Amino acid sequence: MMFRGQFQHSLDAKGRIAVPARFRESLAHDGVCVLTPAPFDRCLHLYPLSAWQTVEEKIADLPSMDPHVVRFRRIYVSAACECELDKAGRLLVPGPLRERVGLERDGLWAGMGRHLELWSASDWERALHLEPAAEAAFRQAVLEQIKI
C-alpha cells in the first residue's frame, strides 16, 4: 500500500485523531503501527509495523559509533511507540509526541508513500512555503534526484 493524499482531522480531548478511512486497512493489517517524531521536520511519522521494521533494520546497519547516527537513532528510534487504531479508526497520539510537534487541535495527515506524516495544520502550511530563491534550489534538487 502506498499512502497518498492530504486529509484534515481534529484531535479530541483525549489526544485521539481519526486516521483517514482509506488508510485504516493498511495500517491495521499488521495489527500494530509505529508513530515516531520526524528527525528533520516538526511532524510525526506513522508506519505500518512491517514498513517500520524495514526502516529500523536499515538504521540498525548504520555505524554505531558515528555521532550523527547516534543522534538520529535517539530522535527517531528511541522515541518511536507502537500503537493500534481503535474500533472507530482513531489513533491515540501520546502527550509527549503531541507536545514535541505542537499538535493541539487541527491535524493534517499527509501521505508520503510508505508512511504517513501527521502535522499541525498551521505547521503544514508553513512547511510548504518557500521563498523564491529557495524554490529554484528545491526545483533543481528534485530534478536531479528524480531524474525527470
N, C-alpha and C positions, 0 to 999 in steps of 0.2 A: 504494500500500500504506500502510495505517495500522498503526502499531505500538501494540499494547495488551497489557497483562498484566504480571505480575511473575514473574521466574524467577531462582532462585539457582544459581550455578555457582562452582566453585573455580578459582583460578589455579594453574597448575602451576609447577614450579621455574624455568621459563624466562620466566614472565610472560605465558603464554598463557591465555586464557579462552574457553570454548565460548560461541558465540552461540546463543541458543535456535533450535532447528530450524525453527520456524515463521517465523523472520525471515531465515534464511540466503539464500533465493532472492531476496528483495527487495534485500538488501544486495549479493549477488553479481551481480545483474542488470547493474549499471553496471561490474562488474569491480573497482572500487575504492570504498572508503568513506573517510570522513573522521572522525577522532577528535580531539576538542578539549576542553580544560577548560571547564566551565561558568563563566560570569562571576560568578554570584551564589551558587553552591552548591558544596559540596565533592564534586563528581562529574564525570564525563566525559560528553560528548555524542557520539553516533555517528550519522552521517548517511550515507545512500547518496550517492554523488558528485553525482548530479543535484539532490537536495534541498539539499545543501550549496551548490552553485553558486547556487541561488536565494537562499539566505540571504546568501551572500557578496556578491551583486550589490546587495542591499538595504543592506548595511553599506557598500559602496563608494559608495553615493549619499548617505551622511551627510556633514555638513560636515567637511572635513578639518582645520580649524583649531580646532574645538571640543575643549577638553582632555578632556572626558568621552568623546567619541567616540574620540579618540586612545588613551586608556587602555583603552577597551573593545576596540579593534582589537588592542592589544598583548596583552591577556589572551586574546581569543577567536580572532582570525585568525592572529596570528603563531605561536601555539603549536599550531595545527592540523597534523595529519600525515595523509597518505594511507596507507591500509593495505589489505590484502587478507585474506580468510579463507583459511586453508589447507584442504587436502583433507578434514580432519576437522571443518571448520566452526569452527575456533578463530581467535581474533584475538590477535596479539601486542600487548600494551599496553606501549609504551616505558617504560623505567625512570623517566625524569623525570616522566611523567604519572602513573604509579603512585604515586610519592612525593608528588606535589602533592596528590593526593586521599586519601592514606592507604590505598591499596588493596594489601593484603598477601596475604590468603588467600581469604576468602569474599567473593564479589561478588554483587551483585544487579542484574539488568537490569530496567529499568522502561520499558515502552512509553509514549511521550509523544505519540503521533500521528504526526508526520512524522519523528521521530527517537527514538533510544533514549538513556536515561541509564544509566550504569554507576556504581554506588555500592559502597562497602564496606558489607557487610550491617549493621554496627553504626551507621554514619553514617546509613543509610536510616531506621532506627528512630528515631533522634534527630531527623531532618529532619521526620518526620511528626508528632511530638509538639508540641502547642500547649497553652499554659496557658489556663484558661477565659476570661480577658479577651481574649487574642489570638484565641481561637476565634470569639468573636462578631464581631470586626472582620473576620476572614477570611471568615466566612459572608456578611457584608454586602457585602464587596468582590466576592466571586464572584457573588452575586446581581445586582449592578449591572453587572458585565462580561458575564455570560451572558444577562442579562435573562430569567430564568425565574422 
